[in-house]
Amino acid sequence: MTPADTAEAAGAASAWVLALLALSLAGYALGVARLWRRAGARRGLGLGQVLAFAAGWSLLAAALLSPLDAWAEQLFCAHMLQHELLMLAAAPLLVLGRPLAAWAWALPQGRSRALGAFFRTPGWQVGWQAITRPLGAWALHALALWGWHLPALFDAALHNEAVHALQHTSFLGTALLFWWSVLRPQARRRTTAGPALLSLFTTLLHTGALGALLTLAPQALYMDPRATALPWGLDPLADQQLGGLLMWVPGSIVYLGCALWLGARLLSPAQRPRGPRPAPLARPRPGAP
């Protein structure tokens, strides 16, 4: 593929990303407006949830549409920072924002009810439970993380825009499932904190191990002989080591912080849930377990 072909493919991918981000934001805003008009302001979806979605959406846009995306084609550490923004910052905030509920309200009522009926079918429920329970979500996320960091697959993503898009999609998609399994059940019942804590702890261990492997490797595992990091003052090994540290340290802090929060909930006396209660309305909540 020539540089011109690569630039054209990257431009087309950016246009698709921009369109999907705009559609998701417009759908969320429309759904929240309709819900609050029907149920009252801040009912069904609280202000904190809306702000969480806005923050997650902004971080997603920053990771995929800012200069960081161009830098990630030259620097392994920038590529790693991009992935960490997707998986450790944008994904949990988007989950806390409950976008499925908002998007359901954005649909016409007939289509919303038909979609809700589909999501209540046994076949969908079995599949959804399989990928959103802690074990299933943990396994999918771990497979995506380790699989895409195999040198052959990682380098393929750097040289093929379609593979690159698949890599980002799998990172974000499995991260959303992982954080759903950890965070969403906690909004309803405290007894699910145990499996979530185990999921967080083991993810901290295996992602930390991957980060340590990249940091302590005696030679560069990625990038081609063109050494695209050299103009930035980094040789390929130093670039990889910096990327490994970005996965190792900030990632561990995020997982540990969330685990401490869940642990505090598990040990604290039972309390009545606070915040706005979801309005008992007819619109479906797609994918709700």
C-alpha positions as a Markdown table, in Angstrom:
| # | Residue | x | y | z |
|---|---|---|---|---|
| 1 | Met | 0.0 | 0.0 | 0.0 |
| 2 | Thr | 1.4 | 3.4 | -1.0 |
| 3 | Pro | 1.6 | 6.4 | 1.4 |
| 4 | Ala | -1.2 | 8.0 | -0.6 |
| 5 | Asp | -3.4 | 4.9 | -0.2 |
| 6 | Thr | -2.7 | 4.8 | 3.5 |
| 7 | Ala | -3.6 | 8.5 | 3.9 |
| 8 | Glu | -6.8 | 8.0 | 2.0 |
| 9 | Ala | -7.8 | 5.0 | 4.1 |
| 10 | Ala | -7.0 | 6.9 | 7.3 |
| 11 | Gly | -9.1 | 9.8 | 6.1 |
| 12 | Ala | -12.1 | 7.5 | 5.3 |
| 13 | Ala | -11.7 | 5.8 | 8.7 |
| 14 | Ser | -11.7 | 9.2 | 10.5 |
| 15 | Ala | -14.8 | 10.3 | 8.6 |
| 16 | Trp | -16.6 | 7.1 | 9.8 |
| 17 | Val | -15.5 | 7.6 | 13.4 |
| 18 | Leu | -16.7 | 11.2 | 13.3 |
| 19 | Ala | -20.0 | 10.2 | 11.9 |
| 20 | Leu | -20.6 | 7.4 | 14.5 |
| 21 | Leu | -19.5 | 9.6 | 17.4 |
| 22 | Ala | -21.9 | 12.4 | 16.2 |
| 23 | Leu | -24.7 | 9.9 | 15.8 |
| 24 | Ser | -24.1 | 8.4 | 19.3 |
| 25 | Leu | -24.1 | 11.9 | 20.9 |
| 26 | Ala | -27.2 | 13.1 | 19.1 |
| 27 | Gly | -29.1 | 9.9 | 20.0 |
| 28 | Tyr | -28.1 | 10.2 | 23.7 |
| 29 | Ala | -29.1 | 13.9 | 23.9 |
| 30 | Leu | -32.4 | 13.2 | 22.2 |
| 31 | Gly | -33.1 | 10.2 | 24.4 |
| 32 | Val | -32.3 | 12.2 | 27.6 |
| 33 | Ala | -34.5 | 15.1 | 26.4 |
| 34 | Arg | -37.4 | 12.8 | 25.7 |
| 35 | Leu | -37.0 | 10.9 | 29.0 |
| 36 | Trp | -36.8 | 14.0 | 31.1 |
| 37 | Arg | -39.7 | 15.6 | 29.3 |
| 38 | Arg | -41.8 | 12.5 | 30.1 |
| 39 | Ala | -40.6 | 11.7 | 33.6 |
| 40 | Gly | -39.2 | 15.0 | 34.9 |
| 41 | Ala | -35.7 | 16.4 | 34.9 |
| 42 | Arg | -33.0 | 14.1 | 36.2 |
| 43 | Arg | -35.4 | 11.1 | 36.6 |
| 44 | Gly | -34.5 | 7.8 | 35.0 |
| 45 | Leu | -31.0 | 9.2 | 34.1 |
| 46 | Gly | -29.4 | 11.5 | 36.7 |
| 47 | Leu | -27.2 | 14.5 | 35.9 |
| 48 | Gly | -24.1 | 12.6 | 37.1 |
| 49 | Gln | -24.8 | 9.8 | 34.6 |
| 50 | Val | -25.3 | 12.3 | 31.7 |
| 51 | Leu | -22.0 | 14.0 | 32.7 |
| 52 | Ala | -20.2 | 10.7 | 32.8 |
| 53 | Phe | -21.4 | 9.9 | 29.3 |
| 54 | Ala | -20.3 | 13.3 | 28.1 |
| 55 | Ala | -16.8 | 12.9 | 29.7 |
| 56 | Gly | -16.5 | 9.4 | 28.2 |
| 57 | Trp | -17.6 | 10.5 | 24.8 |
| 58 | Ser | -15.1 | 13.4 | 24.9 |
| 59 | Leu | -12.2 | 11.1 | 25.8 |
| 60 | Leu | -13.2 | 8.7 | 23.0 |
| 61 | Ala | -13.2 | 11.6 | 20.5 |
| 62 | Ala | -9.8 | 12.8 | 21.8 |
| 63 | Ala | -8.3 | 9.3 | 21.5 |
| 64 | Leu | -9.6 | 8.7 | 18.0 |
| 65 | Leu | -9.7 | 12.1 | 16.3 |
| 66 | Ser | -7.0 | 14.3 | 18.0 |
| 67 | Pro | -3.4 | 14.5 | 16.9 |
| 68 | Leu | -2.8 | 11.5 | 19.2 |
| 69 | Asp | -4.1 | 9.2 | 16.5 |
| 70 | Ala | -1.4 | 10.4 | 14.0 |
| 71 | Trp | 1.3 | 10.2 | 16.7 |
| 72 | Ala | 0.2 | 6.6 | 17.4 |
| 73 | Glu | 1.3 | 5.7 | 13.9 |
| 74 | Gln | 4.8 | 6.7 | 14.7 |
| 75 | Leu | 5.2 | 6.0 | 18.4 |
| 76 | Phe | 4.5 | 2.8 | 20.3 |
| 77 | Cys | 4.0 | 4.8 | 23.5 |
| 78 | Ala | 1.4 | 7.1 | 21.8 |
| 79 | His | -0.3 | 4.0 | 20.5 |
| 80 | Met | -0.4 | 2.6 | 24.1 |
| 81 | Leu | -1.7 | 5.9 | 25.5 |
| 82 | Gln | -4.5 | 5.8 | 22.9 |
| 83 | His | -5.5 | 2.3 | 23.9 |
| 84 | Glu | -5.4 | 3.2 | 27.6 |
| 85 | Leu | -7.7 | 6.2 | 27.0 |
| 86 | Leu | -10.2 | 3.9 | 25.2 |
| 87 | Met | -10.1 | 1.1 | 27.8 |
| 88 | Leu | -9.4 | 2.7 | 31.1 |
| 89 | Ala | -11.0 | 6.1 | 30.8 |
| 90 | Ala | -13.7 | 6.3 | 28.1 |
| 91 | Ala | -15.1 | 2.8 | 28.6 |
| 92 | Pro | -16.0 | 3.0 | 32.3 |
| 93 | Leu | -17.4 | 6.5 | 32.0 |
| 94 | Leu | -19.6 | 5.5 | 29.1 |
| 95 | Val | -20.9 | 2.5 | 31.1 |
| 96 | Leu | -21.8 | 4.8 | 34.0 |
| 97 | Gly | -23.6 | 7.0 | 31.5 |
| 98 | Arg | -26.1 | 4.2 | 30.7 |
| 99 | Pro | -26.2 | 5.0 | 26.9 |
| 100 | Leu | -28.5 | 2.0 | 26.1 |
| 101 | Ala | -31.3 | 3.5 | 28.1 |
| 102 | Ala | -30.9 | 6.9 | 26.5 |
| 103 | Trp | -30.7 | 5.5 | 23.0 |
| 104 | Ala | -33.9 | 3.5 | 23.5 |
| 105 | Trp | -35.7 | 6.7 | 24.3 |
| 106 | Ala | -34.3 | 8.3 | 21.2 |
| 107 | Leu | -36.0 | 5.7 | 19.0 |
| 108 | Pro | -39.6 | 6.1 | 17.7 |
| 109 | Gln | -41.9 | 4.4 | 20.2 |
| 110 | Gly | -42.9 | 1.5 | 18.0 |
| 111 | Arg | -39.3 | 0.6 | 17.1 |
| 112 | Ser | -38.3 | 1.0 | 20.7 |
| 113 | Arg | -40.9 | -1.5 | 21.8 |
| 114 | Ala | -40.0 | -3.9 | 19.0 |
| 115 | Leu | -36.3 | -3.7 | 20.0 |
| 116 | Gly | -37.2 | -4.2 | 23.6 |
| 117 | Ala | -39.2 | -7.3 | 22.8 |
| 118 | Phe | -36.2 | -8.7 | 20.8 |
| 119 | Phe | -33.8 | -8.0 | 23.8 |
| 120 | Arg | -36.2 | -10.0 | 26.0 |
| 121 | Thr | -36.0 | -13.1 | 23.9 |
| 122 | Pro | -34.4 | -16.1 | 25.5 |
| 123 | Gly | -31.7 | -16.4 | 22.8 |
| 124 | Trp | -30.6 | -12.8 | 23.3 |
| 125 | Gln | -30.7 | -13.0 | 27.1 |
| 126 | Val | -28.5 | -16.1 | 27.1 |
| 127 | Gly | -25.9 | -14.5 | 24.9 |
| 128 | Trp | -26.0 | -11.2 | 26.7 |
| 129 | Gln | -25.6 | -12.9 | 30.1 |
| 130 | Ala | -22.7 | -14.9 | 28.8 |
| 131 | Ile | -20.7 | -11.9 | 27.7 |
| 132 | Thr | -21.6 | -9.5 | 30.5 |
| 133 | Arg | -21.1 | -11.8 | 33.5 |
| 134 | Pro | -17.7 | -11.3 | 35.1 |
| 135 | Leu | -16.1 | -14.5 | 33.8 |
| 136 | Gly | -17.2 | -14.0 | 30.2 |
| 137 | Ala | -16.4 | -10.3 | 30.0 |
| 138 | Trp | -13.1 | -10.9 | 31.7 |
| 139 | Ala | -12.1 | -13.6 | 29.3 |
| 140 | Leu | -13.0 | -11.6 | 26.2 |
| 141 | His | -11.1 | -8.5 | 27.4 |
| 142 | Ala | -8.0 | -10.5 | 28.3 |
| 143 | Leu | -8.1 | -12.3 | 25.0 |
| 144 | Ala | -8.3 | -9.0 | 23.1 |
| 145 | Leu | -5.4 | -7.5 | 25.2 |
| 146 | Trp | -3.0 | -10.3 | 24.8 |
| 147 | Gly | -4.0 | -11.3 | 21.3 |
| 148 | Trp | -3.5 | -7.8 | 19.8 |
| 149 | His | -0.1 | -7.5 | 21.6 |
| 150 | Leu | 1.3 | -10.4 | 19.7 |
| 151 | Pro | 4.0 | -8.8 | 17.5 |
| 152 | Ala | 2.5 | -10.1 | 14.2 |
| 153 | Leu | -1.0 | -8.8 | 15.0 |
| 154 | Phe | 0.2 | -5.5 | 16.5 |
| 155 | Asp | 2.4 | -4.7 | 13.4 |
| 156 | Ala | -0.4 | -5.7 | 11.1 |
| 157 | Ala | -2.7 | -3.1 | 12.8 |
| 158 | Leu | 0.0 | -0.5 | 12.1 |
| 159 | His | 0.2 | -1.2 | 8.4 |
| 160 | Asn | -3.4 | -1.9 | 7.5 |
| 161 | Glu | -6.2 | 0.6 | 8.3 |
| 162 | Ala | -8.9 | -2.1 | 8.4 |
| 163 | Val | -7.0 | -4.2 | 10.9 |
| 164 | His | -6.3 | -1.1 | 12.9 |
| 165 | Ala | -10.0 | -0.3 | 13.1 |
| 166 | Leu | -10.7 | -3.9 | 14.1 |
| 167 | Gln | -8.1 | -3.6 | 16.9 |
| 168 | His | -9.6 | -0.4 | 18.3 |
| 169 | Thr | -13.1 | -1.9 | 18.0 |
| 170 | Ser | -12.2 | -5.0 | 19.9 |
| 171 | Phe | -10.3 | -3.0 | 22.6 |
| 172 | Leu | -13.2 | -0.6 | 23.2 |
| 173 | Gly | -15.9 | -3.3 | 22.8 |
| 174 | Thr | -14.4 | -5.8 | 25.3 |
| 175 | Ala | -13.5 | -2.9 | 27.7 |
| 176 | Leu | -17.2 | -1.8 | 27.7 |
| 177 | Leu | -18.3 | -5.4 | 28.5 |
| 178 | Phe | -15.6 | -5.7 | 31.2 |
| 179 | Trp | -16.6 | -2.4 | 32.9 |
| 180 | Trp | -20.3 | -3.3 | 32.5 |
| 181 | Ser | -19.7 | -6.5 | 34.4 |
| 182 | Val | -17.8 | -4.6 | 37.1 |
| 183 | Leu | -19.8 | -1.4 | 37.5 |
| 184 | Arg | -23.4 | -1.8 | 36.3 |
| 185 | Pro | -24.5 | -4.5 | 38.8 |
| 186 | Gln | -23.2 | -2.4 | 41.6 |
| 187 | Ala | -25.8 | 0.2 | 40.8 |
| 188 | Arg | -28.5 | -2.3 | 41.8 |
| 189 | Arg | -27.1 | -4.6 | 44.5 |
| 190 | Arg | -24.0 | -4.7 | 46.6 |
| 191 | Thr | -23.8 | -8.5 | 46.8 |
| 192 | Thr | -22.2 | -8.6 | 43.3 |
| 193 | Ala | -19.0 | -6.8 | 44.5 |
| 194 | Gly | -17.2 | -10.1 | 45.2 |
| 195 | Pro | -17.0 | -11.3 | 41.6 |
| 196 | Ala | -16.3 | -7.8 | 40.4 |
| 197 | Leu | -13.4 | -7.5 | 42.9 |
| 198 | Leu | -11.9 | -10.8 | 41.7 |
| 199 | Ser | -12.3 | -9.6 | 38.1 |
| 200 | Leu | -10.5 | -6.4 | 38.8 |
| 201 | Phe | -7.7 | -8.0 | 40.8 |
| 202 | Thr | -6.9 | -10.6 | 38.1 |
| 203 | Thr | -7.1 | -8.0 | 35.4 |
| 204 | Leu | -4.7 | -5.9 | 37.3 |
| 205 | Leu | -2.3 | -8.8 | 37.5 |
| 206 | His | -2.4 | -9.9 | 33.9 |
| 207 | Thr | -2.3 | -6.4 | 32.4 |
| 208 | Gly | 0.5 | -5.5 | 34.8 |
| 209 | Ala | 2.4 | -8.6 | 33.7 |
| 210 | Leu | 1.9 | -7.5 | 30.0 |
| 211 | Gly | 3.1 | -4.0 | 30.8 |
| 212 | Ala | 6.1 | -5.4 | 32.7 |
| 213 | Leu | 7.0 | -7.7 | 29.8 |
| 214 | Leu | 7.0 | -4.8 | 27.4 |
| 215 | Thr | 9.0 | -2.6 | 29.8 |
| 216 | Leu | 11.6 | -5.2 | 30.7 |
| 217 | Ala | 12.1 | -6.9 | 27.4 |
| 218 | Pro | 15.7 | -6.8 | 26.3 |
| 219 | Gln | 14.8 | -5.9 | 22.7 |
| 220 | Ala | 12.0 | -4.1 | 20.8 |
| 221 | Leu | 9.2 | -6.4 | 19.9 |
| 222 | Tyr | 7.3 | -4.1 | 17.6 |
| 223 | Met | 7.8 | -1.6 | 14.8 |
| 224 | Asp | 9.6 | -2.1 | 11.6 |
| 225 | Pro | 13.2 | -1.2 | 10.7 |
| 226 | Arg | 12.3 | 2.3 | 9.7 |
| 227 | Ala | 12.4 | 3.2 | 13.5 |
| 228 | Thr | 9.7 | 5.8 | 13.3 |
| 229 | Ala | 10.3 | 6.9 | 16.9 |
| 230 | Leu | 13.8 | 8.1 | 16.1 |
| 231 | Pro | 12.7 | 11.6 | 15.0 |
| 232 | Trp | 11.1 | 11.9 | 18.5 |
| 233 | Gly | 14.4 | 11.2 | 20.2 |
| 234 | Leu | 13.5 | 7.6 | 21.1 |
| 235 | Asp | 14.9 | 4.4 | 19.8 |
| 236 | Pro | 12.4 | 1.5 | 19.3 |
| 237 | Leu | 13.3 | -0.2 | 22.6 |
| 238 | Ala | 13.0 | 3.1 | 24.7 |
| 239 | Asp | 9.7 | 3.8 | 22.9 |
| 240 | Gln | 8.4 | 0.3 | 23.8 |
| 241 | Gln | 9.6 | 0.6 | 27.4 |
| 242 | Leu | 7.7 | 3.9 | 27.8 |
| 243 | Gly | 4.6 | 2.3 | 26.3 |
| 244 | Gly | 4.9 | -0.6 | 28.7 |
| 245 | Leu | 5.1 | 1.7 | 31.7 |
| 246 | Leu | 2.0 | 3.5 | 30.5 |
| 247 | Met | 0.1 | 0.2 | 30.6 |
| 248 | Trp | 1.7 | -1.0 | 33.8 |
| 249 | Val | 1.5 | 2.0 | 36.2 |
| 250 | Pro | -1.7 | 4.0 | 35.2 |
| 251 | Gly | -3.6 | 0.8 | 34.5 |
| 252 | Ser | -2.8 | -0.6 | 37.9 |
| 253 | Ile | -3.8 | 2.6 | 39.6 |
| 254 | Val | -7.2 | 2.6 | 37.8 |
| 255 | Tyr | -8.0 | -1.1 | 38.6 |
| 256 | Leu | -6.8 | -0.8 | 42.2 |
| 257 | Gly | -8.8 | 2.4 | 42.8 |
| 258 | Cys | -11.9 | 0.8 | 41.5 |
| 259 | Ala | -11.3 | -2.3 | 43.6 |
| 260 | Leu | -10.8 | -0.2 | 46.7 |
| 261 | Trp | -14.1 | 1.6 | 46.0 |
| 262 | Leu | -16.0 | -1.8 | 45.6 |
| 263 | Gly | -14.2 | -3.2 | 48.6 |
| 264 | Ala | -15.4 | -0.2 | 50.7 |
| 265 | Arg | -19.0 | -0.8 | 49.5 |
| 266 | Leu | -18.7 | -4.5 | 50.4 |
| 267 | Leu | -17.6 | -3.8 | 53.9 |
| 268 | Ser | -19.8 | -0.8 | 54.6 |
| 269 | Pro | -23.2 | -1.2 | 56.4 |
| 270 | Ala | -26.2 | -1.8 | 54.0 |
| 271 | Gln | -27.7 | 1.5 | 52.9 |
| 272 | Arg | -30.6 | 2.5 | 50.8 |
| 273 | Pro | -29.5 | 3.5 | 47.3 |
| 274 | Arg | -29.2 | 7.2 | 46.8 |
| 275 | Gly | -29.8 | 9.3 | 43.7 |
| 276 | Pro | -32.7 | 9.5 | 41.3 |
| 277 | Arg | -34.8 | 6.4 | 41.0 |
| 278 | Pro | -35.5 | 5.2 | 37.4 |
| 279 | Ala | -38.9 | 6.2 | 36.4 |
| 280 | Pro | -41.3 | 3.2 | 35.9 |
| 281 | Leu | -41.9 | 3.9 | 32.2 |
| 282 | Ala | -42.8 | 1.7 | 29.3 |
| 283 | Arg | -39.7 | 2.3 | 27.1 |
| 284 | Pro | -37.4 | -0.7 | 27.0 |
| 285 | Arg | -33.8 | -0.7 | 28.2 |
| 286 | Pro | -31.9 | -2.7 | 25.5 |
| 287 | Gly | -29.4 | -5.2 | 26.8 |
| 288 | Ala | -30.4 | -4.8 | 30.5 |
| 289 | Pro | -29.5 | -8.1 | 32.3 |
